[in-house]
């Protein structure tokens, strides 16, 4: 029954992953927090469990999203390689940072981030392409920061990677596609780290692998893998302004709920 309840969330996460290159985590984490609270999970671990599970689902979401963007020739693989080098380091550091933060405080941090992303999307705030495409060192350093923050917030990094790449003169379709590709190593490394740091946690519910809750992971993964490709195709066909604004409003409401 729990598995079936998470199937619709996978649909939403998959479409968002492909459409905006954000991995779906920015909506998965709040919904999982609400769900885990309703299921009576221990408050000391439920936020970490939501973040870790979100990152694990993004592994599956990213695969089909990357395939769809790659078939359109939109992924800039040379940029991906050097970003990933930094992301792997940052993801481990971010997982350790999140584990050291108490659950209620982590929720507030995620709430602030959700509001910030909502404002950015709602007002379409984008950095102007004012600098050249970054070199290897700059890409690696940016990857560390993106990987670190993504692991804390339970996201695939698109809300950070896309603005960075567009600021560095990468066209938006290629920025979204490359961001989607970067979401895979972010999610994989971070999810494994959350499994490890939560492995001996005493208050976890049954069917958990560290800070990853398997029923939610499987339910979301089943549908998100298919709908990520659908979202990626929409990204190349539809102007997503209205959808982005509606999504931004929802994020802002969620962020305010976490804060107050």
C-alpha positions as a printed NumPy array, in Angstrom:
array([[  0.   ,   0.   ,   0.   ],
       [  2.782,   2.457,   0.862],
       [  4.469,   1.622,  -2.438],
       [  1.312,   2.578,  -4.37 ],
       [  0.976,   5.887,  -2.511],
       [  4.376,   7.015,  -3.811],
       [  3.673,   6.297,  -7.482],
       [  1.98 ,   9.685,  -8.195],
       [  4.907,  11.512,  -6.594],
       [  7.201,   9.744,  -9.045],
       [  5.154,  11.069, -11.958],
       [  5.551,  14.66 , -10.731],
       [  9.243,  14.213,  -9.953],
       [  9.98 ,  12.701, -13.355],
       [  8.25 ,  15.45 , -15.326],
       [  9.993,  18.166, -13.295],
       [ 13.357,  16.48 , -13.739],
       [ 13.087,  16.451, -17.499],
       [ 11.339,  19.799, -17.886],
       [ 13.519,  21.981, -15.662],
       [ 16.629,  19.848, -15.108],
       [ 16.09 ,  20.102, -11.335],
       [ 15.918,  16.396, -10.514],
       [ 12.531,  16.619,  -8.795],
       [ 14.138,  16.631,  -5.346],
       [ 12.944,  20.125,  -4.489],
       [  9.379,  18.761,  -4.378],
       [ 10.156,  15.184,  -3.28 ],
       [ 11.799,  16.217,   0.002],
       [  8.858,  18.283,   1.353],
       [  6.307,  15.646,   0.328],
       [  8.355,  12.902,   1.976],
       [  8.655,  14.972,   5.16 ],
       [  4.855,  15.309,   5.266],
       [  4.391,  11.617,   4.471],
       [  6.919,  10.375,   7.   ],
       [  5.397,  12.625,   9.677],
       [  1.937,  11.152,   8.961],
       [  3.402,   7.654,   9.176],
       [  4.712,   8.421,  12.633],
       [  8.434,   8.226,  11.895],
       [ 10.781,   9.504,  14.584],
       [ 11.25 ,  13.304,  14.202],
       [ 14.955,  12.871,  14.9  ],
       [ 15.482,  10.984,  11.626],
       [ 12.563,  11.694,   9.296],
       [ 14.066,  14.789,   7.632],
       [ 17.38 ,  13.043,   6.992],
       [ 15.403,  10.052,   5.714],
       [ 13.476,  12.333,   3.334],
       [ 16.676,  13.894,   1.984],
       [ 18.471,  10.567,   1.551],
       [ 15.467,   8.915,  -0.105],
       [ 15.012,  11.895,  -2.434],
       [ 18.621,  11.637,  -3.575],
       [ 18.231,   7.905,  -4.202],
       [ 15.143,   8.472,  -6.373],
       [ 17.001,  11.062,  -8.448],
       [ 19.428,   8.33 ,  -9.538],
       [ 16.54 ,   6.714, -11.416],
       [ 14.97 ,   9.988, -12.542],
       [ 18.233,  11.209, -14.026],
       [ 18.898,   8.164, -16.186],
       [ 15.999,   8.613, -18.603],
       [ 16.252,  12.4  , -18.471],
       [ 19.91 ,  12.244, -19.524],
       [ 19.16 ,   9.761, -22.303],
       [ 16.439,  12.012, -23.709],
       [ 18.658,  15.119, -23.649],
       [ 21.648,  13.218, -25.064],
       [ 19.623,  12.015, -28.044],
       [ 18.979,  15.649, -28.863],
       [ 22.711,  16.36 , -28.67 ],
       [ 22.199,  18.888, -25.878],
       [ 24.52 ,  17.54 , -23.157],
       [ 27.932,  19.219, -23.092],
       [ 29.979,  16.225, -21.954],
       [ 33.35 ,  18.03 , -21.572],
       [ 31.736,  20.388, -19.041],
       [ 30.013,  17.458, -17.358],
       [ 33.305,  15.619, -16.742],
       [ 34.978,  18.462, -14.864],
       [ 31.853,  19.451, -12.957],
       [ 31.475,  15.839, -11.836],
       [ 35.028,  15.72 , -10.53 ],
       [ 34.118,  18.425,  -8.028],
       [ 30.594,  17.132,  -7.445],
       [ 31.832,  13.793,  -6.105],
       [ 33.875,  15.558,  -3.427],
       [ 31.145,  18.049,  -2.578],
       [ 28.429,  15.381,  -2.342],
       [ 30.313,  13.435,   0.326],
       [ 31.018,  16.625,   2.294],
       [ 27.379,  17.678,   2.001],
       [ 26.106,  14.336,   3.279],
       [ 28.366,  14.572,   6.32 ],
       [ 27.233,  18.175,   6.903],
       [ 23.542,  17.219,   6.729],
       [ 24.066,  14.319,   9.133],
       [ 25.511,  16.725,  11.677],
       [ 22.441,  19.013,  11.561],
       [ 19.433,  18.205,  13.75 ],
       [ 16.208,  17.358,  11.928],
       [ 14.139,  20.479,  12.812],
       [ 16.99 ,  22.798,  11.837],
       [ 17.504,  20.898,   8.588],
       [ 13.826,  21.449,   7.768],
       [ 14.228,  25.205,   8.246],
       [ 17.308,  25.258,   6.024],
       [ 15.388,  23.37 ,   3.329],
       [ 12.476,  25.796,   3.784],
       [ 14.707,  28.805,   3.129],
       [ 16.119,  27.106,   0.05 ],
       [ 12.617,  26.262,  -1.264],
       [ 11.56 ,  29.912,  -0.923],
       [ 14.731,  31.086,  -2.672],
       [ 14.175,  28.704,  -5.57 ],
       [ 10.509,  29.705,  -5.72 ],
       [ 11.406,  33.401,  -5.986],
       [ 14.02 ,  32.678,  -8.62 ],
       [ 11.597,  30.676, -10.734],
       [  8.569,  32.888, -10.121],
       [ 10.302,  36.104, -11.161],
       [ 12.451,  34.345, -13.752],
       [ 15.629,  35.674, -12.179],
       [ 18.532,  34.566, -14.318],
       [ 22.129,  35.73 , -14.328],
       [ 23.109,  37.365, -17.571],
       [ 25.636,  35.577, -19.723],
       [ 28.428,  37.913, -18.712],
       [ 31.431,  35.601, -18.6  ],
       [ 33.042,  33.012, -20.831],
       [ 32.514,  29.27 , -20.59 ],
       [ 34.513,  28.188, -17.518],
       [ 37.773,  26.283, -17.563],
       [ 38.56 ,  23.013, -15.812],
       [ 39.489,  24.504, -12.441],
       [ 36.405,  26.741, -12.273],
       [ 34.164,  23.832, -13.249],
       [ 35.689,  21.592, -10.585],
       [ 35.341,  24.26 ,  -7.885],
       [ 31.742,  24.952,  -8.887],
       [ 31.09 ,  21.214,  -8.779],
       [ 32.273,  21.026,  -5.152],
       [ 29.856,  23.781,  -4.107],
       [ 26.959,  22.359,  -6.128],
       [ 27.528,  18.82 ,  -4.857],
       [ 27.808,  20.002,  -1.244],
       [ 24.596,  22.055,  -1.34 ],
       [ 22.679,  19.427,  -3.322],
       [ 23.417,  16.721,  -0.755],
       [ 22.14 ,  18.936,   2.069],
       [ 18.91 ,  19.857,   0.264],
       [ 18.281,  16.439,  -1.316],
       [ 18.23 ,  17.755,  -4.875],
       [ 19.864,  16.919,  -8.173],
       [ 21.563,  20.315,  -8.33 ],
       [ 19.716,  21.758, -11.313],
       [ 18.551,  24.857,  -9.449],
       [ 22.244,  25.628,  -8.897],
       [ 23.883,  24.172, -12.008],
       [ 21.58 ,  25.784, -14.572],
       [ 22.07 ,  29.388, -13.306],
       [ 25.829,  28.845, -13.067],
       [ 26.108,  27.544, -16.636],
       [ 23.871,  30.244, -18.118],
       [ 25.924,  32.887, -16.27 ],
       [ 28.978,  31.395, -17.934],
       [ 27.442,  31.799, -21.429],
       [ 26.089,  28.269, -21.908],
       [ 22.762,  28.406, -23.86 ],
       [ 19.711,  27.445, -21.786],
       [ 18.853,  24.134, -23.556],
       [ 22.444,  22.916, -23.151],
       [ 22.565,  24.195, -19.551],
       [ 19.408,  22.256, -18.635],
       [ 20.639,  19.109, -20.394],
       [ 24.115,  19.256, -18.834],
       [ 22.571,  19.954, -15.437],
       [ 20.366,  16.88 , -15.809],
       [ 23.46 ,  14.798, -16.576],
       [ 25.232,  16.178, -13.484],
       [ 22.249,  15.183, -11.361],
       [ 23.16 ,  11.505, -11.74 ],
       [ 26.591,  11.584, -10.034],
       [ 25.258,  14.033,  -7.431],
       [ 22.407,  11.711,  -6.52 ],
       [ 24.392,   8.482,  -6.661],
       [ 27.291,   9.675,  -4.518],
       [ 25.052,  11.525,  -2.05 ],
       [ 22.588,   8.64 ,  -1.668],
       [ 25.392,   6.175,  -0.956],
       [ 26.807,   8.602,   1.596],
       [ 23.417,   8.97 ,   3.31 ],
       [ 23.122,   5.183,   3.455],
       [ 26.523,   4.981,   5.111],
       [ 26.116,   7.777,   7.676],
       [ 22.674,   6.517,   8.722],
       [ 23.49 ,   2.8  ,   8.732],
       [ 23.699,   2.416,  12.534],
       [ 20.947,   4.919,  13.368],
       [ 18.709,   3.349,  16.027],
       [ 15.431,   5.172,  15.247],
       [ 14.977,   4.241,  11.594],
       [ 11.741,   2.52 ,  10.448],
       [ 11.709,  -0.953,   8.944],
       [ 12.738,  -1.262,   5.297],
       [ 15.389,   1.436,   5.586],
       [ 18.952,   1.274,   4.294],
       [ 20.584,   3.971,   6.347],
       [ 18.795,   7.218,   5.532],
       [ 17.012,   5.724,   2.495],
       [ 13.454,   4.394,   2.866],
       [ 12.949,   1.606,   0.333],
       [  9.112,   1.662,  -0.163],
       [  9.251,   5.36 ,  -1.077],
       [ 12.325,   4.859,  -3.26 ],
       [ 10.762,   2.041,  -5.264],
       [  7.348,   3.709,  -5.612],
       [  8.816,   6.971,  -6.895],
       [ 11.429,   5.313,  -9.102],
       [  8.908,   3.154, -10.991],
       [  7.015,   6.115, -12.45 ],
       [  9.682,   8.818, -12.432],
       [ 11.937,   6.929, -14.857],
       [  9.246,   6.962, -17.532],
       [  7.975,  10.483, -17.001],
       [ 11.453,  12.059, -16.94 ],
       [ 11.715,  11.389, -20.661],
       [  8.28 ,  12.95 , -21.178],
       [  9.403,  16.06 , -19.27 ],
       [ 12.633,  16.319, -21.279],
       [ 10.652,  16.266, -24.523],
       [  8.35 ,  18.988, -23.195],
       [ 11.371,  21.139, -22.355],
       [ 12.197,  21.319, -26.055],
       [  8.615,  22.061, -27.158],
       [  6.768,  24.237, -24.651],
       [  7.447,  27.656, -23.105],
       [  7.283,  26.691, -19.418],
       [  6.692,  30.191, -17.975],
       [  3.212,  29.557, -16.504],
       [  4.171,  26.151, -15.172],
       [  7.293,  27.597, -13.575],
       [  5.276,  30.306, -11.827],
       [  2.75 ,  27.846, -10.453],
       [  5.568,  25.617,  -9.288],
       [  7.292,  28.619,  -7.707],
       [  4.142,  29.477,  -5.742],
       [  3.932,  25.932,  -4.43 ],
       [  7.584,  25.985,  -3.393],
       [  7.126,  29.259,  -1.526],
       [  4.143,  27.87 ,   0.414],
       [  6.105,  24.743,   1.338],
       [  9.106,  26.813,   2.399],
       [  6.981,  29.029,   4.655],
       [  5.379,  25.923,   6.218],
       [  8.828,  24.54 ,   7.091],
       [  9.907,  27.85 ,   8.589],
       [  6.804,  28.515,  10.706]])
